[in-house]
Amino acid sequence: MGETIRLKCNDCGNSYELGIGHGMADNRLDTVLGYFDEVSAERIRRILPASDKGYRWSYRKMIGYCSSCRSYIEIPTFSIMNNEENTTVAATCRCGNNCMLIDDNDKARMNSLLCPKCNGKMTAEIAGMWD
């Protein structure tokens, strides 16, 4: 289940609509790997066989901020959990750079987002739900 989050600048009106979470079809490894750039997908493939047989994985789109593009975007993330450690792999931005991930459940962080265009305060709201 996913949400559409609307980020809007209170000063200049700059806005983003970002689909975060995961859909009903996002439970197959081959489908999920298709959301990642080849470098990130290969990293996931290398980590999975190294995990013990008790590993679990989850997929989720998160909010990302790319300092190169100066933009908020949807970033596919893949978490691998086993008895010893948890590893998260995030896709890169369209420009090829890494993004800072923003947890939409962290209310303090969501309330402190700044507009990349004017540095004004961004407001976040749920604009919709999707499957």
VMD Tcl script that draws the C-alpha trace (Angstrom):
set ca {
  {0.00 0.00 0.00}
  {1.32 3.43 -0.80}
  {0.65 7.09 -0.30}
  {1.05 10.12 -2.49}
  {2.80 12.79 -0.46}
  {2.52 16.39 -1.59}
  {5.41 18.65 -0.59}
  {4.67 22.33 -1.13}
  {6.72 25.43 -0.37}
  {4.86 27.96 1.76}
  {6.83 30.83 0.16}
  {7.23 30.23 -3.59}
  {4.62 27.48 -4.19}
  {7.16 24.98 -5.58}
  {5.61 21.52 -5.13}
  {6.25 17.80 -5.58}
  {3.87 14.81 -5.58}
  {5.73 11.67 -4.59}
  {4.43 8.09 -4.53}
  {5.94 6.35 -1.52}
  {5.42 2.88 -0.07}
  {4.94 -0.20 -2.25}
  {2.29 -1.67 -4.49}
  {0.60 -5.06 -4.52}
  {2.87 -6.28 -7.35}
  {6.02 -5.40 -5.40}
  {6.38 -8.78 -3.69}
  {8.36 -10.54 -6.43}
  {12.13 -10.14 -6.41}
  {12.43 -10.02 -10.22}
  {9.83 -7.23 -10.40}
  {11.42 -5.20 -7.62}
  {14.97 -5.47 -9.05}
  {13.64 -3.85 -12.23}
  {13.06 -0.60 -10.29}
  {16.78 -0.20 -9.59}
  {19.67 0.97 -11.73}
  {21.97 -1.89 -12.77}
  {24.66 -1.10 -10.20}
  {22.17 -1.14 -7.30}
  {20.39 -4.26 -8.61}
  {23.72 -6.10 -8.87}
  {24.62 -5.08 -5.32}
  {21.31 -6.55 -4.11}
  {21.93 -9.79 -6.04}
  {25.39 -10.12 -4.42}
  {24.07 -9.53 -0.90}
  {21.13 -11.95 -1.11}
  {23.09 -15.17 -1.68}
  {25.55 -14.18 1.07}
  {22.67 -13.98 3.55}
  {21.75 -17.07 5.51}
  {18.64 -19.01 4.56}
  {16.63 -17.06 7.13}
  {16.91 -13.73 5.35}
  {13.87 -11.55 4.69}
  {13.62 -8.62 2.35}
  {11.29 -5.70 1.82}
  {10.91 -3.06 -0.84}
  {9.65 0.49 -0.43}
  {9.79 3.79 -2.28}
  {10.97 6.57 0.00}
  {11.36 10.31 -0.33}
  {14.83 11.25 -1.46}
  {16.56 14.58 -1.80}
  {19.19 14.94 -4.52}
  {21.60 17.78 -3.78}
  {22.89 17.63 -7.36}
  {19.46 18.06 -9.01}
  {18.20 20.09 -6.04}
  {14.96 18.15 -6.07}
  {12.81 15.78 -4.02}
  {12.16 12.47 -5.78}
  {10.86 8.94 -5.18}
  {13.72 6.55 -4.41}
  {13.34 2.74 -4.52}
  {14.88 1.11 -1.45}
  {15.53 -2.57 -0.76}
  {16.10 -3.82 2.79}
  {17.61 -7.22 3.55}
  {17.23 -8.53 7.07}
  {18.83 -11.63 8.56}
  {19.76 -12.73 12.06}
  {22.99 -10.71 12.15}
  {22.40 -7.47 10.29}
  {20.08 -5.31 8.25}
  {21.25 -3.80 4.97}
  {19.44 -1.20 2.90}
  {20.27 -0.48 -0.73}
  {18.85 2.68 -2.31}
  {18.66 3.39 -6.02}
  {20.46 6.42 -7.35}
  {18.83 9.57 -8.70}
  {18.10 9.91 -12.42}
  {21.28 12.02 -12.60}
  {23.32 9.14 -11.15}
  {24.03 10.68 -7.75}
  {23.08 9.28 -4.36}
  {20.16 10.87 -2.54}
  {19.58 11.61 1.10}
  {16.68 9.38 2.22}
  {13.88 10.98 4.23}
  {11.68 8.81 6.44}
  {8.11 10.04 6.00}
  {7.29 8.62 9.46}
  {9.79 11.01 11.08}
  {7.45 13.94 11.74}
  {10.23 16.23 13.00}
  {12.22 15.63 9.79}
  {9.15 16.06 7.57}
  {8.37 19.37 9.31}
  {11.90 20.68 8.69}
  {12.12 20.21 4.91}
  {13.27 23.25 2.98}
  {12.46 24.28 -0.57}
  {15.37 23.67 -2.95}
  {14.42 26.76 -4.98}
  {13.92 29.48 -2.35}
  {14.91 27.80 0.95}
  {11.40 28.37 2.32}
  {9.63 25.88 4.60}
  {7.94 22.94 2.87}
  {4.60 21.58 4.06}
  {3.89 17.85 3.67}
  {0.43 16.33 3.34}
  {-1.04 13.04 2.20}
  {-2.64 13.71 -1.18}
  {-3.87 10.16 -1.84}
  {-3.52 6.43 -1.33}
  {-2.68 3.78 -3.94}
  {-2.12 0.02 -4.29}
}
mol new
graphics top color blue
foreach p $ca { graphics top sphere $p radius 0.5 }
foreach p [lrange $ca 0 end-1] q [lrange $ca 1 end] { graphics top cylinder $p $q radius 0.2 }
display resetview
